[in-house]
Amino acid sequence: MSVVTARELGIVACETCGRVARAPRDAQSSAHCPHCGSALHSRLPGSLARTWAHLLAACVLYIPSNLLVMMHTADYAGRRSDTIVSGVIKLWTDGAHGIAVVVFVASVVVPVLKIGVMAYLAISVQLGWTSLQRQRAQWFRFIERIGHWSMLDVFVVALLVALVDFNVARVEPGPAALAFGVVVILTMLAAKSFDPRLIWDVPRPTADVSTRPQAS
Ligand SMILES: [Zn+2]
């Protein structure tokens, strides 16, 4: 697919208000949006490195968030501690199928999907892939959209704590809840630091702006 990017035309869109302005002459000097005053970046500085840092940290913390205890529950039948997966199985066998599905989707499907897709996007940009650019841009928008629902699992635990406390049972969050909360924040930061415009940057020797004479 042949696409002329705004960077090649020497223009840049403000990330805050969307106003299109002339890009600064050299990459080092910073320009500001004439409309809202935000800093203008043709590409977010250090985007790929920061995306990788957040993603790798999220991968590392996803391990304890699944292995450690997510929730302690105590009722007349005794006390039990559950990880995410054992909690989902317990909810399912107790007949709470709806909540089991919500917890499974929010705490297993969504984080794995987010980490997987963000890693795929980061690898594709790192290696300068030239295919499926439109699809990759759509994947990024999809990840941004489901990001709003990432904290669902933490809300479910909070909801259970509030609901169950009215009855004879007690629910307390375990150490995995903290690890999981940090994983969610890290995946959000990874998506936030990724500049989707990088997807469209492919080596194009015929249209290299750096060799093009600057109009004064
Ligand atoms: Zn602006």
py3Dmol code that shows the C-alpha trace and the ligand (Angstrom):
import py3Dmol

protein = """\
ATOM      1  CA  MET A   1       0.000   0.000   0.000  1.00  0.00           C
ATOM      2  CA  SER A   2       1.404   3.402  -0.962  1.00  0.00           C
ATOM      3  CA  VAL A   3       0.644   6.003   1.704  1.00  0.00           C
ATOM      4  CA  VAL A   4       2.126   9.493   2.016  1.00  0.00           C
ATOM      5  CA  THR A   5       2.503  10.296   5.713  1.00  0.00           C
ATOM      6  CA  ALA A   6       2.079  13.731   7.298  1.00  0.00           C
ATOM      7  CA  ARG A   7       5.706  13.571   8.409  1.00  0.00           C
ATOM      8  CA  GLU A   8       6.801  13.303   4.758  1.00  0.00           C
ATOM      9  CA  LEU A   9       4.733  16.402   3.967  1.00  0.00           C
ATOM     10  CA  GLY A  10       6.314  18.292   6.901  1.00  0.00           C
ATOM     11  CA  ILE A  11       3.110  18.624   8.911  1.00  0.00           C
ATOM     12  CA  VAL A  12       2.164  17.353  12.342  1.00  0.00           C
ATOM     13  CA  ALA A  13      -1.187  16.973  14.125  1.00  0.00           C
ATOM     14  CA  CYS A  14      -1.585  18.133  17.745  1.00  0.00           C
ATOM     15  CA  GLU A  15      -2.265  15.106  19.983  1.00  0.00           C
ATOM     16  CA  THR A  16      -4.428  17.208  22.319  1.00  0.00           C
ATOM     17  CA  CYS A  17      -6.754  19.155  20.007  1.00  0.00           C
ATOM     18  CA  GLY A  18      -6.088  17.626  16.567  1.00  0.00           C
ATOM     19  CA  ARG A  19      -5.021  20.932  14.970  1.00  0.00           C
ATOM     20  CA  VAL A  20      -2.636  20.370  12.042  1.00  0.00           C
ATOM     21  CA  ALA A  21       0.497  22.544  12.022  1.00  0.00           C
ATOM     22  CA  ARG A  22       3.890  22.798  10.326  1.00  0.00           C
ATOM     23  CA  ALA A  23       6.458  20.426  11.841  1.00  0.00           C
ATOM     24  CA  PRO A  24       9.592  21.942  13.423  1.00  0.00           C
ATOM     25  CA  ARG A  25      12.477  22.190  10.949  1.00  0.00           C
ATOM     26  CA  ASP A  26      14.766  19.829  12.832  1.00  0.00           C
ATOM     27  CA  ALA A  27      13.775  16.957  15.083  1.00  0.00           C
ATOM     28  CA  GLN A  28      15.591  18.416  18.123  1.00  0.00           C
ATOM     29  CA  SER A  29      13.734  21.750  18.360  1.00  0.00           C
ATOM     30  CA  SER A  30      10.323  21.598  20.021  1.00  0.00           C
ATOM     31  CA  ALA A  31       7.271  23.298  18.575  1.00  0.00           C
ATOM     32  CA  HIS A  32       3.969  24.100  20.215  1.00  0.00           C
ATOM     33  CA  CYS A  33       0.434  23.889  18.909  1.00  0.00           C
ATOM     34  CA  PRO A  34      -0.770  27.353  17.783  1.00  0.00           C
ATOM     35  CA  HIS A  35      -4.268  26.472  19.011  1.00  0.00           C
ATOM     36  CA  CYS A  36      -3.823  24.922  22.477  1.00  0.00           C
ATOM     37  CA  GLY A  37      -0.085  25.300  23.208  1.00  0.00           C
ATOM     38  CA  SER A  38       0.641  21.561  23.659  1.00  0.00           C
ATOM     39  CA  ALA A  39       4.046  20.262  22.555  1.00  0.00           C
ATOM     40  CA  LEU A  40       3.985  18.972  18.993  1.00  0.00           C
ATOM     41  CA  HIS A  41       5.713  15.709  18.152  1.00  0.00           C
ATOM     42  CA  SER A  42       5.906  14.200  14.719  1.00  0.00           C
ATOM     43  CA  ARG A  43       6.450  10.921  16.609  1.00  0.00           C
ATOM     44  CA  LEU A  44       6.363  10.472  20.403  1.00  0.00           C
ATOM     45  CA  PRO A  45       9.988  10.615  21.671  1.00  0.00           C
ATOM     46  CA  GLY A  46      11.294   7.196  22.790  1.00  0.00           C
ATOM     47  CA  SER A  47       7.925   5.621  22.010  1.00  0.00           C
ATOM     48  CA  LEU A  48       9.124   2.117  21.206  1.00  0.00           C
ATOM     49  CA  ALA A  49      11.579   1.879  24.129  1.00  0.00           C
ATOM     50  CA  ARG A  50       8.936   2.992  26.624  1.00  0.00           C
ATOM     51  CA  THR A  51       6.337   0.619  25.141  1.00  0.00           C
ATOM     52  CA  TRP A  52       8.776  -2.297  25.515  1.00  0.00           C
ATOM     53  CA  ALA A  53       9.688  -1.307  29.097  1.00  0.00           C
ATOM     54  CA  HIS A  54       6.024  -1.192  30.182  1.00  0.00           C
ATOM     55  CA  LEU A  55       5.193  -4.406  28.309  1.00  0.00           C
ATOM     56  CA  LEU A  56       8.077  -6.426  29.769  1.00  0.00           C
ATOM     57  CA  ALA A  57       7.261  -5.210  33.291  1.00  0.00           C
ATOM     58  CA  ALA A  58       3.610  -6.189  32.713  1.00  0.00           C
ATOM     59  CA  CYS A  59       4.676  -9.682  31.539  1.00  0.00           C
ATOM     60  CA  VAL A  60       6.847 -10.189  34.629  1.00  0.00           C
ATOM     61  CA  LEU A  61       4.115  -9.062  37.058  1.00  0.00           C
ATOM     62  CA  TYR A  62       1.434 -11.106  35.290  1.00  0.00           C
ATOM     63  CA  ILE A  63       3.126 -14.249  36.690  1.00  0.00           C
ATOM     64  CA  PRO A  64       2.640 -13.414  40.440  1.00  0.00           C
ATOM     65  CA  SER A  65      -0.806 -11.982  39.708  1.00  0.00           C
ATOM     66  CA  ASN A  66      -1.829 -15.484  38.570  1.00  0.00           C
ATOM     67  CA  LEU A  67       0.206 -17.570  41.029  1.00  0.00           C
ATOM     68  CA  LEU A  68      -0.476 -15.595  44.221  1.00  0.00           C
ATOM     69  CA  VAL A  69      -3.742 -15.427  46.135  1.00  0.00           C
ATOM     70  CA  MET A  70      -6.277 -13.013  44.640  1.00  0.00           C
ATOM     71  CA  MET A  71      -8.903 -13.328  47.342  1.00  0.00           C
ATOM     72  CA  HIS A  72      -9.318 -14.783  50.849  1.00  0.00           C
ATOM     73  CA  THR A  73     -12.860 -15.798  51.725  1.00  0.00           C
ATOM     74  CA  ALA A  74     -14.112 -16.960  55.113  1.00  0.00           C
ATOM     75  CA  ASP A  75     -17.580 -18.231  55.971  1.00  0.00           C
ATOM     76  CA  TYR A  76     -19.239 -20.819  58.231  1.00  0.00           C
ATOM     77  CA  ALA A  77     -17.803 -23.618  56.019  1.00  0.00           C
ATOM     78  CA  GLY A  78     -14.217 -22.475  56.671  1.00  0.00           C
ATOM     79  CA  ARG A  79     -11.579 -20.245  55.149  1.00  0.00           C
ATOM     80  CA  ARG A  80     -10.219 -20.516  51.622  1.00  0.00           C
ATOM     81  CA  SER A  81      -7.771 -18.652  49.441  1.00  0.00           C
ATOM     82  CA  ASP A  82      -8.163 -18.409  45.679  1.00  0.00           C
ATOM     83  CA  THR A  83      -5.962 -17.462  42.774  1.00  0.00           C
ATOM     84  CA  ILE A  84      -7.634 -15.902  39.712  1.00  0.00           C
ATOM     85  CA  VAL A  85      -8.143 -19.267  37.985  1.00  0.00           C
ATOM     86  CA  SER A  86      -9.243 -21.236  41.068  1.00  0.00           C
ATOM     87  CA  GLY A  87     -11.623 -18.363  41.890  1.00  0.00           C
ATOM     88  CA  VAL A  88     -13.166 -18.584  38.429  1.00  0.00           C
ATOM     89  CA  ILE A  89     -13.574 -22.373  38.789  1.00  0.00           C
ATOM     90  CA  LYS A  90     -15.134 -21.922  42.274  1.00  0.00           C
ATOM     91  CA  LEU A  91     -17.579 -19.287  40.996  1.00  0.00           C
ATOM     92  CA  TRP A  92     -18.523 -21.567  38.065  1.00  0.00           C
ATOM     93  CA  THR A  93     -19.082 -24.664  40.242  1.00  0.00           C
ATOM     94  CA  ASP A  94     -21.096 -22.536  42.706  1.00  0.00           C
ATOM     95  CA  GLY A  95     -23.445 -21.698  39.844  1.00  0.00           C
ATOM     96  CA  ALA A  96     -22.400 -18.025  39.438  1.00  0.00           C
ATOM     97  CA  HIS A  97     -21.747 -18.560  35.713  1.00  0.00           C
ATOM     98  CA  GLY A  98     -22.205 -14.914  34.728  1.00  0.00           C
ATOM     99  CA  ILE A  99     -19.674 -13.563  37.262  1.00  0.00           C
ATOM    100  CA  ALA A 100     -17.268 -16.443  36.431  1.00  0.00           C
ATOM    101  CA  VAL A 101     -17.305 -15.451  32.739  1.00  0.00           C
ATOM    102  CA  VAL A 102     -16.845 -11.724  33.567  1.00  0.00           C
ATOM    103  CA  VAL A 103     -13.885 -12.456  35.877  1.00  0.00           C
ATOM    104  CA  PHE A 104     -12.312 -14.847  33.346  1.00  0.00           C
ATOM    105  CA  VAL A 105     -12.634 -12.361  30.466  1.00  0.00           C
ATOM    106  CA  ALA A 106     -11.432  -9.385  32.545  1.00  0.00           C
ATOM    107  CA  SER A 107      -8.525 -11.081  34.288  1.00  0.00           C
ATOM    108  CA  VAL A 108      -7.280 -13.629  31.757  1.00  0.00           C
ATOM    109  CA  VAL A 109      -8.534 -12.882  28.222  1.00  0.00           C
ATOM    110  CA  VAL A 110      -8.172  -9.062  28.225  1.00  0.00           C
ATOM    111  CA  PRO A 111      -4.660  -8.773  29.753  1.00  0.00           C
ATOM    112  CA  VAL A 112      -3.241 -11.614  27.615  1.00  0.00           C
ATOM    113  CA  LEU A 113      -4.835 -10.098  24.488  1.00  0.00           C
ATOM    114  CA  LYS A 114      -3.500  -6.623  25.333  1.00  0.00           C
ATOM    115  CA  ILE A 115       0.043  -7.826  26.042  1.00  0.00           C
ATOM    116  CA  GLY A 116       0.008 -10.080  22.943  1.00  0.00           C
ATOM    117  CA  VAL A 117      -1.280  -7.422  20.534  1.00  0.00           C
ATOM    118  CA  MET A 118       1.005  -4.678  21.932  1.00  0.00           C
ATOM    119  CA  ALA A 119       4.017  -7.022  21.604  1.00  0.00           C
ATOM    120  CA  TYR A 120       2.974  -7.836  18.017  1.00  0.00           C
ATOM    121  CA  LEU A 121       2.683  -4.097  17.190  1.00  0.00           C
ATOM    122  CA  ALA A 122       6.016  -3.265  18.844  1.00  0.00           C
ATOM    123  CA  ILE A 123       7.796  -6.123  17.016  1.00  0.00           C
ATOM    124  CA  SER A 124       6.228  -5.105  13.685  1.00  0.00           C
ATOM    125  CA  VAL A 125       7.459  -1.496  14.102  1.00  0.00           C
ATOM    126  CA  GLN A 126      10.870  -2.614  15.381  1.00  0.00           C
ATOM    127  CA  LEU A 127      11.395  -4.828  12.330  1.00  0.00           C
ATOM    128  CA  GLY A 128       9.883  -2.253   9.940  1.00  0.00           C
ATOM    129  CA  TRP A 129       7.170  -4.528   8.540  1.00  0.00           C
ATOM    130  CA  THR A 130       5.463  -2.974   5.519  1.00  0.00           C
ATOM    131  CA  SER A 131       2.411  -5.237   5.309  1.00  0.00           C
ATOM    132  CA  LEU A 132      -0.994  -5.112   7.050  1.00  0.00           C
ATOM    133  CA  GLN A 133      -0.515  -1.487   8.181  1.00  0.00           C
ATOM    134  CA  ARG A 134      -4.226  -0.671   8.165  1.00  0.00           C
ATOM    135  CA  GLN A 135      -5.068  -3.837  10.122  1.00  0.00           C
ATOM    136  CA  ARG A 136      -2.331  -3.085  12.678  1.00  0.00           C
ATOM    137  CA  ALA A 137      -3.661   0.467  13.129  1.00  0.00           C
ATOM    138  CA  GLN A 138      -7.141  -1.019  13.679  1.00  0.00           C
ATOM    139  CA  TRP A 139      -5.740  -3.484  16.243  1.00  0.00           C
ATOM    140  CA  PHE A 140      -4.185  -0.589  18.123  1.00  0.00           C
ATOM    141  CA  ARG A 141      -7.491   1.318  18.206  1.00  0.00           C
ATOM    142  CA  PHE A 142      -9.223  -1.845  19.451  1.00  0.00           C
ATOM    143  CA  ILE A 143      -6.662  -2.210  22.277  1.00  0.00           C
ATOM    144  CA  GLU A 144      -7.138   1.446  23.232  1.00  0.00           C
ATOM    145  CA  ARG A 145     -10.912   0.921  23.346  1.00  0.00           C
ATOM    146  CA  ILE A 146     -10.867  -2.180  25.571  1.00  0.00           C
ATOM    147  CA  GLY A 147      -8.355  -0.405  27.852  1.00  0.00           C
ATOM    148  CA  HIS A 148     -11.270   1.400  29.501  1.00  0.00           C
ATOM    149  CA  TRP A 149     -12.603  -1.951  30.732  1.00  0.00           C
ATOM    150  CA  SER A 150      -9.299  -3.286  32.071  1.00  0.00           C
ATOM    151  CA  MET A 151      -9.991  -2.446  35.701  1.00  0.00           C
ATOM    152  CA  LEU A 152     -13.148  -4.570  35.583  1.00  0.00           C
ATOM    153  CA  ASP A 153     -11.525  -7.382  37.529  1.00  0.00           C
ATOM    154  CA  VAL A 154     -10.438  -5.106  40.356  1.00  0.00           C
ATOM    155  CA  PHE A 155     -14.011  -3.776  40.434  1.00  0.00           C
ATOM    156  CA  VAL A 156     -15.373  -7.342  40.616  1.00  0.00           C
ATOM    157  CA  VAL A 157     -13.185  -8.073  43.666  1.00  0.00           C
ATOM    158  CA  ALA A 158     -14.236  -4.767  45.252  1.00  0.00           C
ATOM    159  CA  LEU A 159     -17.880  -5.581  44.481  1.00  0.00           C
ATOM    160  CA  LEU A 160     -17.570  -9.063  46.004  1.00  0.00           C
ATOM    161  CA  VAL A 161     -15.924  -7.606  49.115  1.00  0.00           C
ATOM    162  CA  ALA A 162     -18.833  -5.176  49.503  1.00  0.00           C
ATOM    163  CA  LEU A 163     -21.553  -7.721  48.642  1.00  0.00           C
ATOM    164  CA  VAL A 164     -20.338 -10.648  50.674  1.00  0.00           C
ATOM    165  CA  ASP A 165     -19.624  -8.555  53.771  1.00  0.00           C
ATOM    166  CA  PHE A 166     -23.366  -8.094  54.154  1.00  0.00           C
ATOM    167  CA  ASN A 167     -23.709 -11.845  54.679  1.00  0.00           C
ATOM    168  CA  VAL A 168     -21.946 -14.124  57.150  1.00  0.00           C
ATOM    169  CA  ALA A 169     -18.897 -14.472  54.929  1.00  0.00           C
ATOM    170  CA  ARG A 170     -15.854 -12.206  54.710  1.00  0.00           C
ATOM    171  CA  VAL A 171     -13.777 -11.470  51.598  1.00  0.00           C
ATOM    172  CA  GLU A 172     -10.313  -9.914  51.640  1.00  0.00           C
ATOM    173  CA  PRO A 173      -8.150  -9.097  48.617  1.00  0.00           C
ATOM    174  CA  GLY A 174      -4.844 -11.024  48.433  1.00  0.00           C
ATOM    175  CA  PRO A 175      -1.385  -9.948  47.167  1.00  0.00           C
ATOM    176  CA  ALA A 176      -2.292 -10.924  43.569  1.00  0.00           C
ATOM    177  CA  ALA A 177      -4.863  -8.105  43.505  1.00  0.00           C
ATOM    178  CA  LEU A 178      -2.057  -5.548  43.866  1.00  0.00           C
ATOM    179  CA  ALA A 179       0.119  -7.288  41.233  1.00  0.00           C
ATOM    180  CA  PHE A 180      -2.844  -7.498  38.867  1.00  0.00           C
ATOM    181  CA  GLY A 181      -3.713  -3.830  39.380  1.00  0.00           C
ATOM    182  CA  VAL A 182      -0.130  -2.888  38.462  1.00  0.00           C
ATOM    183  CA  VAL A 183      -0.284  -5.156  35.356  1.00  0.00           C
ATOM    184  CA  VAL A 184      -3.424  -3.327  34.211  1.00  0.00           C
ATOM    185  CA  ILE A 185      -1.780   0.089  34.736  1.00  0.00           C
ATOM    186  CA  LEU A 186       1.386  -1.068  32.905  1.00  0.00           C
ATOM    187  CA  THR A 187      -0.589  -2.316  29.885  1.00  0.00           C
ATOM    188  CA  MET A 188      -2.432   1.031  29.796  1.00  0.00           C
ATOM    189  CA  LEU A 189       0.923   2.888  29.914  1.00  0.00           C
ATOM    190  CA  ALA A 190       2.308   0.601  27.170  1.00  0.00           C
ATOM    191  CA  ALA A 191      -0.632   1.523  24.915  1.00  0.00           C
ATOM    192  CA  LYS A 192      -0.282   5.198  25.869  1.00  0.00           C
ATOM    193  CA  SER A 193       3.457   5.298  25.062  1.00  0.00           C
ATOM    194  CA  PHE A 194       3.043   3.528  21.719  1.00  0.00           C
ATOM    195  CA  ASP A 195       2.820   5.969  18.829  1.00  0.00           C
ATOM    196  CA  PRO A 196       0.553   4.316  16.196  1.00  0.00           C
ATOM    197  CA  ARG A 197       1.991   6.648  13.531  1.00  0.00           C
ATOM    198  CA  LEU A 198       5.153   4.522  13.692  1.00  0.00           C
ATOM    199  CA  ILE A 199       3.180   1.769  11.932  1.00  0.00           C
ATOM    200  CA  TRP A 200       3.168   3.920   8.768  1.00  0.00           C
ATOM    201  CA  ASP A 201       6.893   4.708   8.865  1.00  0.00           C
ATOM    202  CA  VAL A 202       8.508   2.466   6.296  1.00  0.00           C
ATOM    203  CA  PRO A 203      11.861   2.998   4.619  1.00  0.00           C
ATOM    204  CA  ARG A 204      11.104   4.856   1.381  1.00  0.00           C
ATOM    205  CA  PRO A 205      14.273   5.924  -0.428  1.00  0.00           C
ATOM    206  CA  THR A 206      12.372   7.940  -3.085  1.00  0.00           C
ATOM    207  CA  ALA A 207      10.515  10.138  -0.593  1.00  0.00           C
ATOM    208  CA  ASP A 208      13.105  10.856   2.071  1.00  0.00           C
ATOM    209  CA  VAL A 209      12.327  14.207   3.758  1.00  0.00           C
ATOM    210  CA  SER A 210      15.797  14.597   5.216  1.00  0.00           C
ATOM    211  CA  THR A 211      17.247  14.972   1.725  1.00  0.00           C
ATOM    212  CA  ARG A 212      14.438  17.195   0.464  1.00  0.00           C
ATOM    213  CA  PRO A 213      15.271  20.945   0.394  1.00  0.00           C
ATOM    214  CA  GLN A 214      13.358  22.918   3.032  1.00  0.00           C
ATOM    215  CA  ALA A 215      11.092  25.703   1.766  1.00  0.00           C
ATOM    216  CA  SER A 216      11.629  28.958   3.614  1.00  0.00           C
TER     217      SER A 216
END
"""
ligand_1 = """\
1
ZN
Zn -3.423 21.639 20.094
"""
view = py3Dmol.view(width=600, height=400)
view.addModel(protein, "pdb")
view.setStyle({"model": 0}, {"cartoon": {"style": "trace"}})
view.addModel(ligand_1, "xyz")
view.setStyle({"model": 1}, {"stick": {}})
view.zoomTo()
view.show()
